[in-house]
Amino acid sequence: MPSLDICFSPELLPLYDLRGKVAVVVDILRATSSIVTALAAGVTHVVPFSELEECRALAVQGYLTAAERDGRQAEGFDLGNSPFGYLDGVLAVKGRGVAITTTNGTRALHLSLGADAVVIGAFLNLEAVARFAREQQKDVVVVCAGWKGMFNLEDTVFGGALAERLAGEFDTTGSDATLAARQLWEQAKPDLAGYLLQSAHVRRLNSLEAHEDMAFCVQLDTYDLLPIWQDDRLVANA
Amino acid sequence: MPSLDICFSPELLPLYDLRGKVAVVVDILRATSSIVTALAAGVTHVVPFSELEECRALAVQGYLTAAERDGRQAEGFDLGNSPFGYLDGVLAVKGRGVAITTTNGTRALHLSLGADAVVIGAFLNLEAVARFAREQQKDVVVVCAGWKGMFNLEDTVFGGALAERLAGEFDTTGSDATLAARQLWEQAKPDLAGYLLQSAHVRRLNSLEAHEDMAFCVQLDTYDLLPIWQDDRLVANA
């Protein structure tokens, strides 16, 4: 039986051997939720960057550019890190590529590229992630983006939710991280939005916009779509 | 109000600024439980080492030597990592110094020395740790030794237990790590030994001796004693 493990921070990734495994990169608030939403809204592909300047440079190639630093949209970019940027009709996104850079999510993604397959997870596409894991029958490591390298609740409880979906088919008891994440998910599940309101990260993003984003990002299985890393970009898995 | 934060792994310590703070180093199974027990049993001081050879070298100076690697006593040492080594009467420990090296605990301790005060925490001396924190009125960071750098349950729920004791006097809501640890402690508290039997680490130590050690290490407030770092050694706080 393949196993499911959870890495609470990109800083801990050197302790994990991703070879032969599926890495599920998760940054619930908000990078991976936004990437799922972008592809669902008809964006053709998403190219992640670590640096603002290299990301912005893609504009001349016709890309929409999206950048967030410390929770806010960076200046000179078309979009921030809100999933509503792809939904609100202000920008025509269908058929476009998106170049994106975020504080935590991009780093987690780049550090995960040693895995056999790298996919993007969010509550919005939880079942699509679970189905891919079942199809692959490989060990899965959930890579939490965290907050500047630190543990955060929202990415952790996503790991717990995925473990719940895969329990019985995957060994979800082999690491204390997975055991803890499942217990925290049990606490969170009855009212995920209410649960995350206590989190330090959410309180840091304390604003009407942030709360609307969060209410959106905690929806389960809104999109039957799996972003997957292919040829240096994220595309919807066929 | 000072704050209480929890660092889940020594690998994450570079993200924490320990200056001006109290570091509580915790390695429940079993290094810090054993150090508390050793000092309670009349050991005069404990000197921690990273390497086996430098630790063993202290024998010629009259030290008892204690070493654990991968959960087992290392060859050529007087003691392993079991607290019973200080209690079972086989070795006379009263009035002796102990040189110790363990897989996880020593590393966590050495990485914590940038703090204003470094103390040793265990369930066995939980209230002594809480009292010291109240007296100091400085921010506290619980440094979990973890398992080879990874998150573990036993050190985390100790952090949650300390947060519970200090709630109202310390800000225990400022980080997601502390929030999670408190929730996990709530799960663990009614039957701490039973709770930890699920942990990957405990299952790894699956043996009669390990279970006896665990049953000992989960006792609350057995010793009113606080090991504190002073002049390159751990001594009982006056």
Contacts between the chains, C-beta under 8 A, distances in Angstrom:
chain1	res1	chain2	res2	distance
A	8	B	8	6.5
A	8	B	151	5.8
A	9	B	12	6.3
A	11	B	11	6.0
A	11	B	12	5.7
A	11	B	14	7.8
A	11	B	15	7.0
A	12	B	9	6.3
A	12	B	11	5.7
A	12	B	12	7.1
A	12	B	149	6.7
A	12	B	150	6.8
A	12	B	151	7.8
A	14	B	11	7.8
A	15	B	11	6.9
A	15	B	148	7.0
A	15	B	149	4.9
A	15	B	150	5.8
A	147	B	176	7.4
A	148	B	15	7.0
A	149	B	12	6.8
A	149	B	15	4.9
A	150	B	12	6.9
A	150	B	15	5.8
A	150	B	175	7.1
A	150	B	176	7.4
A	150	B	177	6.8
A	151	B	8	5.8
A	151	B	12	7.8
A	151	B	175	7.8
A	151	B	176	5.6
A	151	B	177	4.6
A	151	B	180	6.9
A	152	B	176	4.7
A	153	B	176	4.4
A	153	B	179	6.5
A	153	B	180	6.2
A	156	B	176	7.8
A	156	B	180	6.8
A	173	B	198	7.3
A	173	B	200	7.6
A	174	B	200	6.0
A	175	B	150	7.1
A	175	B	151	7.8
A	175	B	200	5.3
A	176	B	147	7.4
A	176	B	150	7.4
A	176	B	151	5.6
A	176	B	152	4.8
A	176	B	153	4.4
A	176	B	156	7.8
A	176	B	199	5.2
A	176	B	200	5.1
A	176	B	201	6.6
A	177	B	150	6.9
A	177	B	151	4.6
A	179	B	153	6.5
A	179	B	198	6.1
A	179	B	199	6.8
A	179	B	200	7.3
A	180	B	151	6.9
A	180	B	153	6.2
A	180	B	156	6.8
A	180	B	180	7.1
A	180	B	184	5.8
A	183	B	183	7.4
A	183	B	184	6.2
A	183	B	187	5.6
A	184	B	180	5.8
A	184	B	183	6.2
A	184	B	184	7.4
A	187	B	183	5.6
A	198	B	173	7.3
A	198	B	179	6.1
A	199	B	176	5.3
A	199	B	179	6.9
A	200	B	173	7.6
A	200	B	174	6.0
A	200	B	175	5.3
A	200	B	176	5.1
A	200	B	179	7.3
A	201	B	176	6.6
